[in-house]
Amino acid sequence: MIKANLEKPGGIDVQDVSFSYRQNEVLKNLTFSVPRGRVVGVLGANGAGKSTLFKLILGVLPLKRGEIKINGLSVKTLSSRERAKQMAYIPQTQRGTFQFTVEEMVLMGTTASFSMFAQPGKRERIKAIEAMKVLQIESFANRLYDQLSGGEQQLVLIARAVAQDAPILIMDEPTASLDYGNQIRVLEEIRQLANRGYLVLISTHNPQHIFLYADDVLLIEGGSAIAFGKPQEVLSESLLSHVYRVPIQLESSAKTDIVTVLPDFEEIRSQEATK
């Protein structure tokens, strides 16, 4: 069964992290801390450093400076198998020819902390079935992964991560290339996972998703965190316009309290007219 310990306190603690690649500073003095049971959106323009941050948290890249703790444990001290018990990575939808059933794809998540020659057994199959139920995809367990829609494939990848039993889920642009309906379906399931006690980090290029689904936002520009906190409190028109280099308006609905992100067309066209 799913054993991820979602009751004990934990989360991600990033303290004064910097990272350079070939003399180029990619991240600078990054500090933030988030507990479990939340969706944290990582926002920023292309090349801001979002993917690098994820790789550092996952232990794929070595820390050059600073400290990252996962559920109270220093990522520097964790082996790959130990990291797999603490956090799971969900890539963008994996396309291509995968002649595996949905159940087989999800079952792969149960082997993340196995030794080299271990094979999944009855316990792991039960865990895979439970993960599919969590994501509400058990009805197409026997369908081939490569015959699913993009949104269905993304839910399979998330279920595979849930089957890994890790309480922290790190998702790289989980709605990229999905149509609008599938974006909402995937984001709704992400929200439910946080409600269950998971900590979910998602990177996105869509600030509207942040206002709709994230409890916290980390806004990165040029490798530095320029905002961290509740989206409605830290994201402003001037800040988003600065990051994305296009005039942006934020409109709040008195009926729903939801913030809508819109291009400021009047300002954009005024700027074009004066060129």
C-alpha positions in Angstrom: 0.0 0.0 0.0 1.0 3.6 -0.3 3.3 4.3 2.7 4.5 7.8 2.1 4.6 9.3 5.6 2.4 12.4 5.2 1.8 12.9 8.9 5.3 13.7 10.2 6.4 17.3 9.6 8.8 17.8 6.7 9.4 19.8 3.5 12.1 21.5 1.6 14.6 24.0 3.2 16.9 25.8 0.8 19.5 28.1 2.5 21.8 30.5 0.7 22.2 28.2 -2.4 24.4 29.4 -5.3 25.4 27.4 -8.4 27.8 28.3 -11.2 28.3 26.5 -14.6 31.5 27.3 -16.5 32.0 30.5 -14.7 28.4 31.6 -15.3 26.4 32.1 -12.1 23.1 30.3 -12.6 21.6 30.7 -9.1 22.5 33.3 -6.5 22.0 33.2 -2.8 18.6 31.4 -3.1 16.8 30.9 0.2 13.2 29.6 0.9 11.5 27.0 3.1 8.2 25.2 2.5 6.3 22.6 4.5 4.4 19.6 3.2 0.7 19.9 2.2 1.2 22.7 -0.2 1.6 23.4 -3.9 4.6 25.7 -4.6 4.8 27.2 -8.1 8.2 28.1 -9.5 7.8 30.9 -12.0 10.2 32.7 -14.2 11.1 33.5 -17.8 13.2 31.1 -19.9 16.7 30.6 -18.6 15.8 32.0 -15.1 17.2 28.9 -13.3 14.0 26.9 -12.6 15.3 23.6 -14.0 18.7 24.1 -12.3 17.0 24.5 -8.9 15.1 21.3 -9.4 18.3 19.4 -10.3 20.0 20.7 -7.2 17.0 19.7 -5.0 17.0 16.2 -6.6 20.7 15.9 -6.1 21.4 15.5 -9.8 23.8 18.5 -9.7 26.2 18.9 -6.8 25.8 21.9 -4.5 28.6 24.4 -4.8 27.5 26.6 -1.9 24.7 26.6 0.6 22.5 23.8 2.0 19.4 22.0 0.9 17.4 19.8 3.4 14.7 17.4 2.4 12.4 16.4 5.3 15.2 17.5 7.6 17.9 15.5 5.8 20.8 17.2 4.0 20.6 16.3 0.3 24.5 16.1 0.3 24.4 13.1 2.6 21.7 11.1 0.8 22.4 8.2 -1.6 20.3 8.0 -4.8 18.1 5.3 -3.1 17.6 7.4 0.0 16.7 10.4 -2.2 14.1 8.2 -4.0 12.4 7.6 -0.6 12.1 11.3 0.1 11.1 12.8 -3.3 9.9 11.8 -6.8 10.4 13.6 -10.1 7.7 13.9 -12.7 9.0 15.1 -16.1 7.0 16.6 -18.9 4.8 14.1 -20.7 7.1 11.4 -22.1 6.1 10.8 -25.7 7.4 8.1 -28.0 6.8 4.4 -28.3 6.3 2.8 -24.9 4.8 -0.6 -25.3 3.8 -0.8 -21.7 0.4 -0.8 -20.1 -0.6 2.0 -17.7 -0.3 -0.5 -14.8 3.3 -1.4 -15.9 4.3 2.2 -16.2 3.0 3.0 -12.7 4.6 -0.2 -11.3 8.0 1.2 -12.4 7.7 3.8 -9.6 7.7 1.1 -6.9 11.2 0.0 -8.0 13.0 3.4 -7.4 14.6 2.3 -4.2 15.2 -1.4 -5.2 18.6 -3.0 -5.4 19.8 -3.7 -8.9 18.4 -7.2 -9.4 15.2 -6.9 -7.3 11.8 -7.5 -9.0 8.4 -6.1 -8.1 6.1 -8.5 -6.4 2.5 -8.6 -5.1 3.0 -5.8 -2.6 4.3 -3.5 -5.3 1.4 -4.4 -7.6 -1.0 -3.5 -4.9 0.8 -0.2 -4.4 0.6 0.6 -8.1 -3.2 -0.1 -8.1 -3.6 2.2 -5.1 -1.6 5.0 -6.9 -3.8 4.7 -9.9 -6.9 5.0 -7.7 -5.4 8.1 -6.1 -5.1 9.7 -9.6 -8.5 8.2 -10.7 -7.0 6.3 -13.7 -7.5 2.7 -12.6 -10.2 2.3 -15.3 -7.5 2.2 -18.0 -4.9 0.2 -16.2 -4.6 -2.3 -19.1 -4.4 0.4 -21.9 -1.1 1.0 -23.6 0.6 4.2 -22.4 1.5 5.4 -25.9 -2.2 5.3 -26.9 -3.3 7.7 -24.2 -3.9 11.4 -24.6 -1.3 13.9 -23.4 -3.3 14.6 -20.3 -3.8 11.0 -19.5 -0.1 10.3 -19.9 0.8 13.1 -17.5 -1.6 11.6 -14.9 0.1 8.2 -15.4 3.5 9.8 -14.7 2.2 11.4 -11.5 0.7 8.1 -10.4 4.1 6.5 -11.0 5.6 9.1 -8.7 2.9 8.5 -6.0 3.7 4.7 -6.2 7.3 5.6 -5.3 6.1 6.4 -1.7 7.9 9.8 -1.6 6.1 12.6 0.2 7.7 15.3 -2.0 6.8 15.5 -5.7 8.8 17.7 -8.1 7.1 18.4 -11.4 8.7 20.0 -14.4 6.0 22.0 -16.4 3.4 19.3 -15.8 0.9 21.0 -18.2 3.3 21.8 -21.1 1.8 20.8 -24.4 -1.6 19.9 -22.9 -4.9 21.3 -24.2 -6.9 23.5 -21.8 -9.1 20.8 -20.5 -6.2 18.5 -19.7 -4.3 21.3 -18.1 -7.2 21.8 -15.6 -7.6 18.0 -15.0 -3.9 17.6 -14.2 -3.8 20.7 -12.0 -6.9 19.6 -10.1 -5.2 16.3 -9.3 -2.0 18.1 -8.2 -4.2 20.2 -5.8 -5.7 17.1 -4.4 -2.3 15.5 -3.8 -1.3 18.6 -1.7 -4.6 18.3 0.2 -3.6 14.7 1.1 -0.3 16.0 2.6 2.2 15.9 -0.3 4.5 18.8 -1.0 4.3 19.5 -4.7 6.7 21.8 -6.5 5.7 22.7 -10.1 7.5 24.9 -12.6 5.3 26.7 -15.1 5.3 29.4 -17.7 1.7 30.4 -17.0 1.2 32.8 -14.0 -2.5 32.2 -14.2 -1.9 28.6 -13.0 -0.1 30.0 -10.0 -3.1 32.2 -8.9 -5.5 29.3 -9.4 -3.6 26.4 -7.8 -0.5 27.4 -5.8 -0.3 28.1 -2.1 3.1 29.8 -2.6 5.1 31.1 -5.5 8.9 31.4 -6.0 9.6 33.9 -8.7 13.1 33.7 -10.1 14.8 36.2 -12.4 18.4 36.0 -13.4 19.1 33.2 -10.9 17.8 35.2 -8.0 14.6 34.9 -6.1 12.8 38.2 -6.4 9.6 37.1 -4.7 8.4 34.3 -2.4 5.1 33.9 -0.7 1.4 33.8 -1.3 0.7 34.7 -5.0 -1.9 37.3 -4.2 0.5 39.0 -1.8 3.8 39.0 -3.7 2.9 39.0 -7.4 2.1 42.5 -8.8 1.5 43.9 -12.2 4.8 45.8 -12.2 6.7 42.7 -11.1 5.2 40.3 -13.7 5.6 43.0 -16.4 9.2 43.3 -15.5 9.9 39.6 -15.6 8.1 38.8 -18.8 9.0 42.1 -20.6 5.3 42.7 -21.6 2.7 44.9 -19.9 0.5 42.8 -17.7 -2.8 43.6 -15.8 -4.1 41.7 -12.8 -7.9 41.8 -12.3 -9.5 40.5 -9.2 -13.1 39.1 -9.3 -15.3 40.5 -6.5 -17.5 37.4 -6.8 -14.8 34.7 -6.7 -11.7 36.4 -5.3 -9.7 34.8 -8.2 -7.0 36.9 -9.8 -7.0 36.9 -13.6 -3.7 37.6 -15.5 -4.2 39.6 -18.7 -1.9 41.3 -21.2 -2.4 45.1 -21.1 -3.3 45.4 -24.7 -3.8 49.1 -24.6 -0.3 49.7 -23.3 1.3 47.1 -25.6 -0.3 48.7 -28.7 0.6 52.2 -27.4 4.2 51.1 -27.1 4.2 49.6 -30.6 2.7 52.8 -32.1 5.5 54.9 -30.7 8.3 52.8 -32.1 
